[in-house]
Amino acid sequence: QVQLVESGGGLVQAGGSLRLSCAASGSIFSINVMGWHRQAPGKQRELVAHITSGGSTNYLDSVKGRFTISRDNAKNMVYLQMNSLKPEDAAVYYCNAYGDYAGDFWGQGTQVTVSS
């Protein structure tokens, strides 16, 4: 089992920045990919960014150049630096951990609100 706890959400003006953090605990050795997903009201959950154990990253097109995902393996942390935030970035952001044999794990989510 893997436990994930997000933090760092909040209210920010358009153009501002936030950094989300995800603390992972449990069977971390079994995890291959960690990522951030988001879900806005009335919309499907979507992948925002993910990072593999080897450090490869992938981003949603609409956040490329504005968001950066990183991980600190020594601290079992994953971060999402979000710059130049737009109202359409507002959503609940979820940390996700996936392992080929371990399965799929989710945090409880953290709210990001962007005022125009």
GIMONOR-V107938 format. One record per residue. RES is the residue in one small letter. SS is DSSP state (a for helix, b for strand, c for the rest). PSI is psi in radians with two decimals (NA if undefined). OMEGA is omega in whole degrees, 0 to 359 (999 if undefined). Layout:
# GIMONOR-V107938
res->RES ss->SS psi->PSI omega->OMEGA
res->RES ss->SS psi->PSI omega->OMEGA
This chain:
# GIMONOR-V107938
res->q ss->c psi->2.59 omega->178
res->v ss->b psi->2.33 omega->177
res->q ss->b psi->2.41 omega->182
res->l ss->b psi->2.31 omega->179
res->v ss->b psi->2.06 omega->180
res->e ss->b psi->2.71 omega->173
res->s ss->b psi->2.88 omega->174
res->g ss->c psi->-0.10 omega->178
res->g ss->c psi->3.01 omega->179
res->g ss->b psi->-2.88 omega->181
res->l ss->b psi->2.30 omega->180
res->v ss->b psi->2.62 omega->176
res->q ss->b psi->2.68 omega->176
res->a ss->c psi->2.37 omega->184
res->g ss->c psi->-0.20 omega->182
res->g ss->c psi->-3.04 omega->184
res->s ss->c psi->2.67 omega->172
res->l ss->b psi->2.65 omega->172
res->r ss->b psi->2.10 omega->176
res->l ss->b psi->2.50 omega->178
res->s ss->b psi->2.58 omega->177
res->c ss->b psi->2.07 omega->178
res->a ss->b psi->2.18 omega->181
res->a ss->b psi->2.49 omega->176
res->s ss->b psi->2.86 omega->181
res->g ss->b psi->-2.44 omega->185
res->s ss->c psi->1.11 omega->185
res->i ss->a psi->-0.53 omega->183
res->f ss->a psi->-0.36 omega->184
res->s ss->a psi->-0.01 omega->186
res->i ss->c psi->2.29 omega->178
res->n ss->c psi->-0.68 omega->187
res->v ss->b psi->2.40 omega->172
res->m ss->b psi->2.56 omega->184
res->g ss->b psi->3.08 omega->176
res->w ss->b psi->2.30 omega->175
res->h ss->b psi->2.83 omega->176
res->r ss->b psi->2.71 omega->178
res->q ss->b psi->2.07 omega->176
res->a ss->c psi->2.75 omega->180
res->p ss->c psi->2.26 omega->177
res->g ss->c psi->0.07 omega->181
res->k ss->c psi->2.81 omega->178
res->q ss->c psi->2.69 omega->175
res->r ss->c psi->2.41 omega->181
res->e ss->b psi->2.61 omega->177
res->l ss->b psi->2.24 omega->178
res->v ss->b psi->-0.84 omega->180
res->a ss->b psi->2.61 omega->171
res->h ss->b psi->2.81 omega->181
res->i ss->b psi->2.32 omega->181
res->t ss->b psi->2.98 omega->178
res->s ss->c psi->-0.42 omega->178
res->g ss->c psi->-0.09 omega->177
res->g ss->c psi->0.00 omega->177
res->s ss->c psi->2.46 omega->183
res->t ss->b psi->2.76 omega->177
res->n ss->b psi->2.48 omega->184
res->y ss->b psi->2.62 omega->168
res->l ss->c psi->2.40 omega->184
res->d ss->a psi->-0.70 omega->186
res->s ss->a psi->-0.21 omega->180
res->v ss->a psi->-0.08 omega->180
res->k ss->c psi->2.35 omega->181
res->g ss->c psi->-0.21 omega->180
res->r ss->c psi->-0.62 omega->183
res->f ss->b psi->2.57 omega->177
res->t ss->b psi->2.19 omega->176
res->i ss->b psi->2.47 omega->178
res->s ss->b psi->2.84 omega->179
res->r ss->b psi->2.57 omega->175
res->d ss->b psi->1.71 omega->185
res->n ss->c psi->-0.57 omega->181
res->a ss->c psi->-0.56 omega->181
res->k ss->c psi->-0.02 omega->183
res->n ss->c psi->0.82 omega->181
res->m ss->b psi->2.58 omega->172
res->v ss->b psi->2.45 omega->184
res->y ss->b psi->2.69 omega->171
res->l ss->b psi->1.87 omega->175
res->q ss->b psi->2.11 omega->183
res->m ss->b psi->2.03 omega->180
res->n ss->c psi->2.84 omega->178
res->s ss->c psi->0.85 omega->184
res->l ss->c psi->2.52 omega->180
res->k ss->c psi->2.74 omega->178
res->p ss->a psi->-0.57 omega->181
res->e ss->a psi->-0.12 omega->174
res->d ss->a psi->-0.18 omega->181
res->a ss->c psi->2.27 omega->183
res->a ss->b psi->3.05 omega->166
res->v ss->b psi->2.21 omega->181
res->y ss->b psi->2.30 omega->183
res->y ss->b psi->2.35 omega->172
res->c ss->b psi->2.47 omega->182
res->n ss->b psi->2.48 omega->175
res->a ss->b psi->2.35 omega->183
res->y ss->b psi->2.37 omega->173
res->g ss->b psi->2.47 omega->183
res->d ss->c psi->-0.66 omega->182
res->y ss->c psi->-0.39 omega->184
res->a ss->c psi->-0.59 omega->182
res->g ss->b psi->-2.78 omega->189
res->d ss->b psi->2.28 omega->182
res->f ss->b psi->2.59 omega->184
res->w ss->b psi->2.56 omega->171
res->g ss->c psi->-3.12 omega->184
res->q ss->c psi->-0.23 omega->178
res->g ss->c psi->2.64 omega->176
res->t ss->b psi->2.37 omega->186
res->q ss->b psi->2.32 omega->172
res->v ss->b psi->2.14 omega->179
res->t ss->b psi->2.28 omega->181
res->v ss->b psi->2.07 omega->180
res->s ss->b psi->2.49 omega->182
res->s ss->c psi->NA omega->999
